[in-house]
Amino acid sequence: MSLHADLTSVMSTLDQVFERLEEAANEVKGTAEDDLVTDIYEVERHLRQAARRLSRTIRSLPGTQSF
């Protein structure tokens, strides 16, 4: 598998992680575990930063036009 394909697969996995984090945040919102929402959103924020960096990396690969 090519580097581009591997990294694109990671981006796809991150998209799924974002969905699961949103579901988790919604699940605990308004419950006794509501304080976890802040932590979940903080994790999501850091992962989104990493996803943007990964996207730039993919775009900078030789022979890559856009992502």
CHARMM internal coordinates of N, CA and C (Angstrom, degrees):
IC EDIT
DIST 1 N 1 CA 1.4520
DIST 1 CA 1 C 1.5279
ANGL 1 N 1 CA 1 C 108.40
DIST 1 C 2 N 1.2915
ANGL 1 CA 1 C 2 N 116.09
DIHE 1 N 1 CA 1 C 2 N 143.00
DIST 2 N 2 CA 1.4609
ANGL 1 C 2 N 2 CA 120.75
DIHE 1 CA 1 C 2 N 2 CA -177.99
DIST 2 CA 2 C 1.5290
ANGL 2 N 2 CA 2 C 111.02
DIHE 1 C 2 N 2 CA 2 C -78.94
DIST 2 C 3 N 1.3085
ANGL 2 CA 2 C 3 N 114.41
DIHE 2 N 2 CA 2 C 3 N 160.01
DIST 3 N 3 CA 1.4576
ANGL 2 C 3 N 3 CA 120.22
DIHE 2 CA 2 C 3 N 3 CA 177.39
DIST 3 CA 3 C 1.5222
ANGL 3 N 3 CA 3 C 110.55
DIHE 2 C 3 N 3 CA 3 C -58.86
DIST 3 C 4 N 1.3276
ANGL 3 CA 3 C 4 N 116.29
DIHE 3 N 3 CA 3 C 4 N -43.13
DIST 4 N 4 CA 1.4675
ANGL 3 C 4 N 4 CA 120.60
DIHE 3 CA 3 C 4 N 4 CA 179.21
DIST 4 CA 4 C 1.5239
ANGL 4 N 4 CA 4 C 110.48
DIHE 3 C 4 N 4 CA 4 C -58.91
DIST 4 C 5 N 1.3050
ANGL 4 CA 4 C 5 N 116.95
DIHE 4 N 4 CA 4 C 5 N -45.59
DIST 5 N 5 CA 1.4660
ANGL 4 C 5 N 5 CA 120.76
DIHE 4 CA 4 C 5 N 5 CA -179.66
DIST 5 CA 5 C 1.5309
ANGL 5 N 5 CA 5 C 110.81
DIHE 4 C 5 N 5 CA 5 C -64.37
DIST 5 C 6 N 1.3166
ANGL 5 CA 5 C 6 N 116.56
DIHE 5 N 5 CA 5 C 6 N -42.13
DIST 6 N 6 CA 1.4658
ANGL 5 C 6 N 6 CA 120.21
DIHE 5 CA 5 C 6 N 6 CA 178.72
DIST 6 CA 6 C 1.5274
ANGL 6 N 6 CA 6 C 111.24
DIHE 5 C 6 N 6 CA 6 C -60.72
DIST 6 C 7 N 1.3182
ANGL 6 CA 6 C 7 N 116.33
DIHE 6 N 6 CA 6 C 7 N -47.86
DIST 7 N 7 CA 1.4671
ANGL 6 C 7 N 7 CA 119.90
DIHE 6 CA 6 C 7 N 7 CA -177.39
DIST 7 CA 7 C 1.5261
ANGL 7 N 7 CA 7 C 111.53
DIHE 6 C 7 N 7 CA 7 C -69.32
DIST 7 C 8 N 1.3130
ANGL 7 CA 7 C 8 N 117.21
DIHE 7 N 7 CA 7 C 8 N -35.25
DIST 8 N 8 CA 1.4609
ANGL 7 C 8 N 8 CA 120.76
DIHE 7 CA 7 C 8 N 8 CA 176.59
DIST 8 CA 8 C 1.5235
ANGL 8 N 8 CA 8 C 110.12
DIHE 7 C 8 N 8 CA 8 C -65.25
DIST 8 C 9 N 1.3116
ANGL 8 CA 8 C 9 N 116.21
DIHE 8 N 8 CA 8 C 9 N -36.94
DIST 9 N 9 CA 1.4618
ANGL 8 C 9 N 9 CA 120.91
DIHE 8 CA 8 C 9 N 9 CA 176.35
DIST 9 CA 9 C 1.5290
ANGL 9 N 9 CA 9 C 110.67
DIHE 8 C 9 N 9 CA 9 C -63.52
DIST 9 C 10 N 1.3204
ANGL 9 CA 9 C 10 N 116.59
DIHE 9 N 9 CA 9 C 10 N -39.50
DIST 10 N 10 CA 1.4680
ANGL 9 C 10 N 10 CA 120.42
DIHE 9 CA 9 C 10 N 10 CA 176.93
DIST 10 CA 10 C 1.5283
ANGL 10 N 10 CA 10 C 109.94
DIHE 9 C 10 N 10 CA 10 C -62.37
DIST 10 C 11 N 1.3344
ANGL 10 CA 10 C 11 N 117.30
DIHE 10 N 10 CA 10 C 11 N -41.43
DIST 11 N 11 CA 1.4742
ANGL 10 C 11 N 11 CA 120.72
DIHE 10 CA 10 C 11 N 11 CA 178.01
DIST 11 CA 11 C 1.5263
ANGL 11 N 11 CA 11 C 110.31
DIHE 10 C 11 N 11 CA 11 C -60.30
DIST 11 C 12 N 1.3124
ANGL 11 CA 11 C 12 N 116.47
DIHE 11 N 11 CA 11 C 12 N -41.63
DIST 12 N 12 CA 1.4591
ANGL 11 C 12 N 12 CA 120.84
DIHE 11 CA 11 C 12 N 12 CA 178.96
DIST 12 CA 12 C 1.5332
ANGL 12 N 12 CA 12 C 110.70
DIHE 11 C 12 N 12 CA 12 C -63.19
DIST 12 C 13 N 1.3100
ANGL 12 CA 12 C 13 N 115.91
DIHE 12 N 12 CA 12 C 13 N -41.82
DIST 13 N 13 CA 1.4555
ANGL 12 C 13 N 13 CA 120.47
DIHE 12 CA 12 C 13 N 13 CA 177.93
DIST 13 CA 13 C 1.5270
ANGL 13 N 13 CA 13 C 110.73
DIHE 12 C 13 N 13 CA 13 C -63.60
DIST 13 C 14 N 1.3268
ANGL 13 CA 13 C 14 N 116.78
DIHE 13 N 13 CA 13 C 14 N -40.63
DIST 14 N 14 CA 1.4661
ANGL 13 C 14 N 14 CA 119.90
DIHE 13 CA 13 C 14 N 14 CA 178.07
DIST 14 CA 14 C 1.5271
ANGL 14 N 14 CA 14 C 110.75
DIHE 13 C 14 N 14 CA 14 C -61.63
DIST 14 C 15 N 1.3282
ANGL 14 CA 14 C 15 N 117.50
DIHE 14 N 14 CA 14 C 15 N -39.13
DIST 15 N 15 CA 1.4720
ANGL 14 C 15 N 15 CA 120.18
DIHE 14 CA 14 C 15 N 15 CA 177.01
DIST 15 CA 15 C 1.5262
ANGL 15 N 15 CA 15 C 110.47
DIHE 14 C 15 N 15 CA 15 C -58.42
DIST 15 C 16 N 1.3209
ANGL 15 CA 15 C 16 N 116.31
DIHE 15 N 15 CA 15 C 16 N -41.09
DIST 16 N 16 CA 1.4649
ANGL 15 C 16 N 16 CA 120.18
DIHE 15 CA 15 C 16 N 16 CA 178.15
DIST 16 CA 16 C 1.5249
ANGL 16 N 16 CA 16 C 111.03
DIHE 15 C 16 N 16 CA 16 C -67.19
DIST 16 C 17 N 1.3159
ANGL 16 CA 16 C 17 N 116.84
DIHE 16 N 16 CA 16 C 17 N -37.87
DIST 17 N 17 CA 1.4645
ANGL 16 C 17 N 17 CA 121.25
DIHE 16 CA 16 C 17 N 17 CA 178.12
DIST 17 CA 17 C 1.5284
ANGL 17 N 17 CA 17 C 110.15
DIHE 16 C 17 N 17 CA 17 C -63.05
DIST 17 C 18 N 1.3350
ANGL 17 CA 17 C 18 N 116.75
DIHE 17 N 17 CA 17 C 18 N -41.73
DIST 18 N 18 CA 1.4687
ANGL 17 C 18 N 18 CA 120.09
DIHE 17 CA 17 C 18 N 18 CA 178.48
DIST 18 CA 18 C 1.5304
ANGL 18 N 18 CA 18 C 110.64
DIHE 17 C 18 N 18 CA 18 C -59.19
DIST 18 C 19 N 1.3183
ANGL 18 CA 18 C 19 N 116.41
DIHE 18 N 18 CA 18 C 19 N -42.64
DIST 19 N 19 CA 1.4653
ANGL 18 C 19 N 19 CA 120.31
DIHE 18 CA 18 C 19 N 19 CA 179.05
DIST 19 CA 19 C 1.5283
ANGL 19 N 19 CA 19 C 110.58
DIHE 18 C 19 N 19 CA 19 C -62.68
DIST 19 C 20 N 1.3114
ANGL 19 CA 19 C 20 N 116.70
DIHE 19 N 19 CA 19 C 20 N -42.98
DIST 20 N 20 CA 1.4646
ANGL 19 C 20 N 20 CA 120.71
DIHE 19 CA 19 C 20 N 20 CA -178.90
DIST 20 CA 20 C 1.5254
ANGL 20 N 20 CA 20 C 111.48
DIHE 19 C 20 N 20 CA 20 C -68.19
DIST 20 C 21 N 1.3248
ANGL 20 CA 20 C 21 N 116.96
DIHE 20 N 20 CA 20 C 21 N -36.52
DIST 21 N 21 CA 1.4593
ANGL 20 C 21 N 21 CA 119.61
DIHE 20 CA 20 C 21 N 21 CA 176.92
DIST 21 CA 21 C 1.5240
ANGL 21 N 21 CA 21 C 110.78
DIHE 20 C 21 N 21 CA 21 C -64.87
DIST 21 C 22 N 1.3297
ANGL 21 CA 21 C 22 N 116.84
DIHE 21 N 21 CA 21 C 22 N -40.54
DIST 22 N 22 CA 1.4620
ANGL 21 C 22 N 22 CA 120.65
DIHE 21 CA 21 C 22 N 22 CA 177.80
DIST 22 CA 22 C 1.5250
ANGL 22 N 22 CA 22 C 110.61
DIHE 21 C 22 N 22 CA 22 C -62.82
DIST 22 C 23 N 1.3222
ANGL 22 CA 22 C 23 N 116.14
DIHE 22 N 22 CA 22 C 23 N -42.51
DIST 23 N 23 CA 1.4634
ANGL 22 C 23 N 23 CA 120.19
DIHE 22 CA 22 C 23 N 23 CA 177.53
DIST 23 CA 23 C 1.5270
ANGL 23 N 23 CA 23 C 110.62
DIHE 22 C 23 N 23 CA 23 C -62.09
DIST 23 C 24 N 1.3281
ANGL 23 CA 23 C 24 N 116.65
DIHE 23 N 23 CA 23 C 24 N -42.38
DIST 24 N 24 CA 1.4642
ANGL 23 C 24 N 24 CA 120.91
DIHE 23 CA 23 C 24 N 24 CA 179.96
DIST 24 CA 24 C 1.5228
ANGL 24 N 24 CA 24 C 110.50
DIHE 23 C 24 N 24 CA 24 C -63.76
DIST 24 C 25 N 1.3277
ANGL 24 CA 24 C 25 N 116.81
DIHE 24 N 24 CA 24 C 25 N -43.09
DIST 25 N 25 CA 1.4692
ANGL 24 C 25 N 25 CA 120.43
DIHE 24 CA 24 C 25 N 25 CA 179.35
DIST 25 CA 25 C 1.5245
ANGL 25 N 25 CA 25 C 110.21
DIHE 24 C 25 N 25 CA 25 C -62.51
DIST 25 C 26 N 1.3145
ANGL 25 CA 25 C 26 N 116.88
DIHE 25 N 25 CA 25 C 26 N -43.12
DIST 26 N 26 CA 1.4602
ANGL 25 C 26 N 26 CA 120.47
DIHE 25 CA 25 C 26 N 26 CA 179.38
DIST 26 CA 26 C 1.5244
ANGL 26 N 26 CA 26 C 111.82
DIHE 25 C 26 N 26 CA 26 C -65.14
DIST 26 C 27 N 1.3207
ANGL 26 CA 26 C 27 N 115.52
DIHE 26 N 26 CA 26 C 27 N -33.21
DIST 27 N 27 CA 1.4630
ANGL 26 C 27 N 27 CA 120.27
DIHE 26 CA 26 C 27 N 27 CA -179.36
DIST 27 CA 27 C 1.5268
ANGL 27 N 27 CA 27 C 112.61
DIHE 26 C 27 N 27 CA 27 C -66.74
DIST 27 C 28 N 1.3184
ANGL 27 CA 27 C 28 N 117.37
DIHE 27 N 27 CA 27 C 28 N -37.13
DIST 28 N 28 CA 1.4684
ANGL 27 C 28 N 28 CA 119.97
DIHE 27 CA 27 C 28 N 28 CA -176.79
DIST 28 CA 28 C 1.5250
ANGL 28 N 28 CA 28 C 113.58
DIHE 27 C 28 N 28 CA 28 C -95.63
DIST 28 C 29 N 1.3317
ANGL 28 CA 28 C 29 N 116.24
DIHE 28 N 28 CA 28 C 29 N -12.16
DIST 29 N 29 CA 1.4663
ANGL 28 C 29 N 29 CA 120.00
DIHE 28 CA 28 C 29 N 29 CA 179.27
DIST 29 CA 29 C 1.5271
ANGL 29 N 29 CA 29 C 110.38
DIHE 28 C 29 N 29 CA 29 C -59.97
DIST 29 C 30 N 1.3246
ANGL 29 CA 29 C 30 N 116.38
DIHE 29 N 29 CA 29 C 30 N 129.67
DIST 30 N 30 CA 1.4552
ANGL 29 C 30 N 30 CA 121.17
DIHE 29 CA 29 C 30 N 30 CA 176.96
DIST 30 CA 30 C 1.5241
ANGL 30 N 30 CA 30 C 113.90
DIHE 29 C 30 N 30 CA 30 C 79.66
DIST 30 C 31 N 1.3273
ANGL 30 CA 30 C 31 N 117.32
DIHE 30 N 30 CA 30 C 31 N 9.61
DIST 31 N 31 CA 1.4620
ANGL 30 C 31 N 31 CA 120.87
DIHE 30 CA 30 C 31 N 31 CA 177.89
DIST 31 CA 31 C 1.5255
ANGL 31 N 31 CA 31 C 109.00
DIHE 30 C 31 N 31 CA 31 C -109.96
DIST 31 C 32 N 1.3207
ANGL 31 CA 31 C 32 N 115.32
DIHE 31 N 31 CA 31 C 32 N -177.02
DIST 32 N 32 CA 1.4654
ANGL 31 C 32 N 32 CA 120.45
DIHE 31 CA 31 C 32 N 32 CA 177.28
DIST 32 CA 32 C 1.5293
ANGL 32 N 32 CA 32 C 111.02
DIHE 31 C 32 N 32 CA 32 C -64.00
DIST 32 C 33 N 1.3222
ANGL 32 CA 32 C 33 N 116.73
DIHE 32 N 32 CA 32 C 33 N -19.67
DIST 33 N 33 CA 1.4675
ANGL 32 C 33 N 33 CA 121.68
DIHE 32 CA 32 C 33 N 33 CA -179.71
DIST 33 CA 33 C 1.5271
ANGL 33 N 33 CA 33 C 112.27
DIHE 32 C 33 N 33 CA 33 C -98.06
DIST 33 C 34 N 1.3248
ANGL 33 CA 33 C 34 N 116.20
DIHE 33 N 33 CA 33 C 34 N 19.58
DIST 34 N 34 CA 1.4645
ANGL 33 C 34 N 34 CA 122.13
DIHE 33 CA 33 C 34 N 34 CA -176.80
DIST 34 CA 34 C 1.5279
ANGL 34 N 34 CA 34 C 113.34
DIHE 33 C 34 N 34 CA 34 C -55.97
DIST 34 C 35 N 1.3259
ANGL 34 CA 34 C 35 N 117.03
DIHE 34 N 34 CA 34 C 35 N -27.00
DIST 35 N 35 CA 1.4641
ANGL 34 C 35 N 35 CA 119.93
DIHE 34 CA 34 C 35 N 35 CA 179.98
DIST 35 CA 35 C 1.5347
ANGL 35 N 35 CA 35 C 112.06
DIHE 34 C 35 N 35 CA 35 C -65.62
DIST 35 C 36 N 1.3241
ANGL 35 CA 35 C 36 N 117.33
DIHE 35 N 35 CA 35 C 36 N -17.40
DIST 36 N 36 CA 1.4637
ANGL 35 C 36 N 36 CA 120.82
DIHE 35 CA 35 C 36 N 36 CA 178.16
DIST 36 CA 36 C 1.5325
ANGL 36 N 36 CA 36 C 112.36
DIHE 35 C 36 N 36 CA 36 C -72.40
DIST 36 C 37 N 1.3221
ANGL 36 CA 36 C 37 N 116.89
DIHE 36 N 36 CA 36 C 37 N -21.59
DIST 37 N 37 CA 1.4683
ANGL 36 C 37 N 37 CA 120.61
DIHE 36 CA 36 C 37 N 37 CA -178.09
DIST 37 CA 37 C 1.5235
ANGL 37 N 37 CA 37 C 110.63
DIHE 36 C 37 N 37 CA 37 C -57.25
DIST 37 C 38 N 1.3173
ANGL 37 CA 37 C 38 N 116.72
DIHE 37 N 37 CA 37 C 38 N -44.07
DIST 38 N 38 CA 1.4619
ANGL 37 C 38 N 38 CA 120.42
DIHE 37 CA 37 C 38 N 38 CA 179.61
DIST 38 CA 38 C 1.5141
ANGL 38 N 38 CA 38 C 111.02
DIHE 37 C 38 N 38 CA 38 C -59.90
DIST 38 C 39 N 1.3201
ANGL 38 CA 38 C 39 N 116.53
DIHE 38 N 38 CA 38 C 39 N -43.63
DIST 39 N 39 CA 1.4626
ANGL 38 C 39 N 39 CA 120.43
DIHE 38 CA 38 C 39 N 39 CA 178.95
DIST 39 CA 39 C 1.5282
ANGL 39 N 39 CA 39 C 111.85
DIHE 38 C 39 N 39 CA 39 C -64.74
DIST 39 C 40 N 1.3169
ANGL 39 CA 39 C 40 N 115.97
DIHE 39 N 39 CA 39 C 40 N -42.12
DIST 40 N 40 CA 1.4665
ANGL 39 C 40 N 40 CA 120.23
DIHE 39 CA 39 C 40 N 40 CA 179.48
DIST 40 CA 40 C 1.5245
ANGL 40 N 40 CA 40 C 110.06
DIHE 39 C 40 N 40 CA 40 C -61.99
DIST 40 C 41 N 1.3246
ANGL 40 CA 40 C 41 N 116.94
DIHE 40 N 40 CA 40 C 41 N -44.90
DIST 41 N 41 CA 1.4634
ANGL 40 C 41 N 41 CA 119.88
DIHE 40 CA 40 C 41 N 41 CA 179.62
DIST 41 CA 41 C 1.5287
ANGL 41 N 41 CA 41 C 111.75
DIHE 40 C 41 N 41 CA 41 C -66.66
DIST 41 C 42 N 1.3185
ANGL 41 CA 41 C 42 N 116.90
DIHE 41 N 41 CA 41 C 42 N -32.16
DIST 42 N 42 CA 1.4670
ANGL 41 C 42 N 42 CA 120.16
DIHE 41 CA 41 C 42 N 42 CA 177.06
DIST 42 CA 42 C 1.5240
ANGL 42 N 42 CA 42 C 110.20
DIHE 41 C 42 N 42 CA 42 C -66.71
DIST 42 C 43 N 1.3212
ANGL 42 CA 42 C 43 N 116.71
DIHE 42 N 42 CA 42 C 43 N -42.40
DIST 43 N 43 CA 1.4687
ANGL 42 C 43 N 43 CA 120.82
DIHE 42 CA 42 C 43 N 43 CA 176.44
DIST 43 CA 43 C 1.5238
ANGL 43 N 43 CA 43 C 109.57
DIHE 42 C 43 N 43 CA 43 C -61.34
DIST 43 C 44 N 1.3327
ANGL 43 CA 43 C 44 N 116.48
DIHE 43 N 43 CA 43 C 44 N -44.63
DIST 44 N 44 CA 1.4614
ANGL 43 C 44 N 44 CA 120.54
DIHE 43 CA 43 C 44 N 44 CA 179.54
DIST 44 CA 44 C 1.5340
ANGL 44 N 44 CA 44 C 110.71
DIHE 43 C 44 N 44 CA 44 C -60.50
DIST 44 C 45 N 1.3151
ANGL 44 CA 44 C 45 N 116.67
DIHE 44 N 44 CA 44 C 45 N -42.11
DIST 45 N 45 CA 1.4676
ANGL 44 C 45 N 45 CA 120.58
DIHE 44 CA 44 C 45 N 45 CA -179.75
DIST 45 CA 45 C 1.5243
ANGL 45 N 45 CA 45 C 110.97
DIHE 44 C 45 N 45 CA 45 C -59.86
DIST 45 C 46 N 1.3146
ANGL 45 CA 45 C 46 N 116.71
DIHE 45 N 45 CA 45 C 46 N -45.08
DIST 46 N 46 CA 1.4629
ANGL 45 C 46 N 46 CA 120.07
DIHE 45 CA 45 C 46 N 46 CA 179.57
DIST 46 CA 46 C 1.5304
ANGL 46 N 46 CA 46 C 111.62
DIHE 45 C 46 N 46 CA 46 C -66.45
DIST 46 C 47 N 1.3125
ANGL 46 CA 46 C 47 N 116.32
DIHE 46 N 46 CA 46 C 47 N -39.47
DIST 47 N 47 CA 1.4683
ANGL 46 C 47 N 47 CA 119.06
DIHE 46 CA 46 C 47 N 47 CA 178.41
DIST 47 CA 47 C 1.5310
ANGL 47 N 47 CA 47 C 111.46
DIHE 46 C 47 N 47 CA 47 C -67.15
DIST 47 C 48 N 1.3283
ANGL 47 CA 47 C 48 N 117.18
DIHE 47 N 47 CA 47 C 48 N -35.34
DIST 48 N 48 CA 1.4770
ANGL 47 C 48 N 48 CA 119.22
DIHE 47 CA 47 C 48 N 48 CA 177.18
DIST 48 CA 48 C 1.5299
ANGL 48 N 48 CA 48 C 110.83
DIHE 47 C 48 N 48 CA 48 C -66.06
DIST 48 C 49 N 1.3254
ANGL 48 CA 48 C 49 N 116.53
DIHE 48 N 48 CA 48 C 49 N -37.22
DIST 49 N 49 CA 1.4693
ANGL 48 C 49 N 49 CA 119.28
DIHE 48 CA 48 C 49 N 49 CA 174.76
DIST 49 CA 49 C 1.5224
ANGL 49 N 49 CA 49 C 110.25
DIHE 48 C 49 N 49 CA 49 C -61.98
DIST 49 C 50 N 1.3077
ANGL 49 CA 49 C 50 N 116.31
DIHE 49 N 49 CA 49 C 50 N -43.44
DIST 50 N 50 CA 1.4642
ANGL 49 C 50 N 50 CA 120.81
DIHE 49 CA 49 C 50 N 50 CA 178.72
DIST 50 CA 50 C 1.5252
ANGL 50 N 50 CA 50 C 110.59
DIHE 49 C 50 N 50 CA 50 C -64.64
DIST 50 C 51 N 1.3186
ANGL 50 CA 50 C 51 N 117.51
DIHE 50 N 50 CA 50 C 51 N -38.24
DIST 51 N 51 CA 1.4644
ANGL 50 C 51 N 51 CA 121.41
DIHE 50 CA 50 C 51 N 51 CA 179.17
DIST 51 CA 51 C 1.5269
ANGL 51 N 51 CA 51 C 110.68
DIHE 50 C 51 N 51 CA 51 C -65.00
DIST 51 C 52 N 1.3280
ANGL 51 CA 51 C 52 N 116.70
DIHE 51 N 51 CA 51 C 52 N -40.07
DIST 52 N 52 CA 1.4743
ANGL 51 C 52 N 52 CA 119.01
DIHE 51 CA 51 C 52 N 52 CA 177.57
DIST 52 CA 52 C 1.5256
ANGL 52 N 52 CA 52 C 110.29
DIHE 51 C 52 N 52 CA 52 C -63.84
DIST 52 C 53 N 1.3116
ANGL 52 CA 52 C 53 N 116.38
DIHE 52 N 52 CA 52 C 53 N -41.19
DIST 53 N 53 CA 1.4762
ANGL 52 C 53 N 53 CA 120.62
DIHE 52 CA 52 C 53 N 53 CA 178.66
DIST 53 CA 53 C 1.5274
ANGL 53 N 53 CA 53 C 110.18
DIHE 52 C 53 N 53 CA 53 C -64.46
DIST 53 C 54 N 1.3164
ANGL 53 CA 53 C 54 N 116.75
DIHE 53 N 53 CA 53 C 54 N -42.67
DIST 54 N 54 CA 1.4600
ANGL 53 C 54 N 54 CA 120.77
DIHE 53 CA 53 C 54 N 54 CA 178.34
DIST 54 CA 54 C 1.5210
ANGL 54 N 54 CA 54 C 110.90
DIHE 53 C 54 N 54 CA 54 C -63.66
DIST 54 C 55 N 1.3085
ANGL 54 CA 54 C 55 N 116.83
DIHE 54 N 54 CA 54 C 55 N -39.77
DIST 55 N 55 CA 1.4656
ANGL 54 C 55 N 55 CA 120.99
DIHE 54 CA 54 C 55 N 55 CA 177.89
DIST 55 CA 55 C 1.5249
ANGL 55 N 55 CA 55 C 110.79
DIHE 54 C 55 N 55 CA 55 C -61.39
DIST 55 C 56 N 1.3284
ANGL 55 CA 55 C 56 N 116.55
DIHE 55 N 55 CA 55 C 56 N -43.25
DIST 56 N 56 CA 1.4791
ANGL 55 C 56 N 56 CA 119.71
DIHE 55 CA 55 C 56 N 56 CA 176.75
DIST 56 CA 56 C 1.5226
ANGL 56 N 56 CA 56 C 110.74
DIHE 55 C 56 N 56 CA 56 C -63.41
DIST 56 C 57 N 1.3128
ANGL 56 CA 56 C 57 N 116.25
DIHE 56 N 56 CA 56 C 57 N -38.46
DIST 57 N 57 CA 1.4616
ANGL 56 C 57 N 57 CA 120.53
DIHE 56 CA 56 C 57 N 57 CA 179.12
DIST 57 CA 57 C 1.5197
ANGL 57 N 57 CA 57 C 110.43
DIHE 56 C 57 N 57 CA 57 C -63.61
DIST 57 C 58 N 1.3161
ANGL 57 CA 57 C 58 N 116.67
DIHE 57 N 57 CA 57 C 58 N -44.58
DIST 58 N 58 CA 1.4715
ANGL 57 C 58 N 58 CA 120.83
DIHE 57 CA 57 C 58 N 58 CA 179.42
DIST 58 CA 58 C 1.5167
ANGL 58 N 58 CA 58 C 110.07
DIHE 57 C 58 N 58 CA 58 C -61.46
DIST 58 C 59 N 1.3429
ANGL 58 CA 58 C 59 N 116.47
DIHE 58 N 58 CA 58 C 59 N -43.80
DIST 59 N 59 CA 1.4701
ANGL 58 C 59 N 59 CA 119.91
DIHE 58 CA 58 C 59 N 59 CA 180.00
DIST 59 CA 59 C 1.5244
ANGL 59 N 59 CA 59 C 111.86
DIHE 58 C 59 N 59 CA 59 C -63.84
DIST 59 C 60 N 1.3290
ANGL 59 CA 59 C 60 N 117.15
DIHE 59 N 59 CA 59 C 60 N -27.25
DIST 60 N 60 CA 1.4640
ANGL 59 C 60 N 60 CA 119.84
DIHE 59 CA 59 C 60 N 60 CA -177.18
DIST 60 CA 60 C 1.5271
ANGL 60 N 60 CA 60 C 113.14
DIHE 59 C 60 N 60 CA 60 C -86.88
DIST 60 C 61 N 1.3268
ANGL 60 CA 60 C 61 N 117.43
DIHE 60 N 60 CA 60 C 61 N -5.09
DIST 61 N 61 CA 1.4666
ANGL 60 C 61 N 61 CA 119.32
DIHE 60 CA 60 C 61 N 61 CA 178.84
DIST 61 CA 61 C 1.5314
ANGL 61 N 61 CA 61 C 109.62
DIHE 60 C 61 N 61 CA 61 C -64.38
DIST 61 C 62 N 1.3137
ANGL 61 CA 61 C 62 N 116.77
DIHE 61 N 61 CA 61 C 62 N 142.37
DIST 62 N 62 CA 1.4657
ANGL 61 C 62 N 62 CA 119.62
DIHE 61 CA 61 C 62 N 62 CA 177.49
DIST 62 CA 62 C 1.5232
ANGL 62 N 62 CA 62 C 110.91
DIHE 61 C 62 N 62 CA 62 C -58.10
DIST 62 C 63 N 1.3210
ANGL 62 CA 62 C 63 N 115.75
DIHE 62 N 62 CA 62 C 63 N 135.34
DIST 63 N 63 CA 1.4561
ANGL 62 C 63 N 63 CA 121.42
DIHE 62 CA 62 C 63 N 63 CA 178.58
DIST 63 CA 63 C 1.5076
ANGL 63 N 63 CA 63 C 114.72
DIHE 62 C 63 N 63 CA 63 C 81.62
DIST 63 C 64 N 1.3327
ANGL 63 CA 63 C 64 N 117.25
DIHE 63 N 63 CA 63 C 64 N 4.62
DIST 64 N 64 CA 1.4587
ANGL 63 C 64 N 64 CA 121.41
DIHE 63 CA 63 C 64 N 64 CA 179.13
DIST 64 CA 64 C 1.5154
ANGL 64 N 64 CA 64 C 108.66
DIHE 63 C 64 N 64 CA 64 C -98.01
DIST 64 C 65 N 1.3181
ANGL 64 CA 64 C 65 N 115.37
DIHE 64 N 64 CA 64 C 65 N 130.50
DIST 65 N 65 CA 1.4591
ANGL 64 C 65 N 65 CA 119.11
DIHE 64 CA 64 C 65 N 65 CA -177.73
DIST 65 CA 65 C 1.5183
ANGL 65 N 65 CA 65 C 111.50
DIHE 64 C 65 N 65 CA 65 C -91.36
DIST 65 C 66 N 1.3045
ANGL 65 CA 65 C 66 N 118.51
DIHE 65 N 65 CA 65 C 66 N -52.76
DIST 66 N 66 CA 1.4731
ANGL 65 C 66 N 66 CA 120.45
DIHE 65 CA 65 C 66 N 66 CA 177.59
DIST 66 CA 66 C 1.4980
ANGL 66 N 66 CA 66 C 108.76
DIHE 65 C 66 N 66 CA 66 C -162.77
DIST 66 C 67 N 1.3610
ANGL 66 CA 66 C 67 N 113.77
DIHE 66 N 66 CA 66 C 67 N 161.09
DIST 67 N 67 CA 1.4716
ANGL 66 C 67 N 67 CA 120.22
DIHE 66 CA 66 C 67 N 67 CA 178.35
DIST 67 CA 67 C 1.5050
ANGL 67 N 67 CA 67 C 108.57
DIHE 66 C 67 N 67 CA 67 C -144.40
END
COOR INIT
IC SEED 1 N 1 CA 1 C
IC BUILD
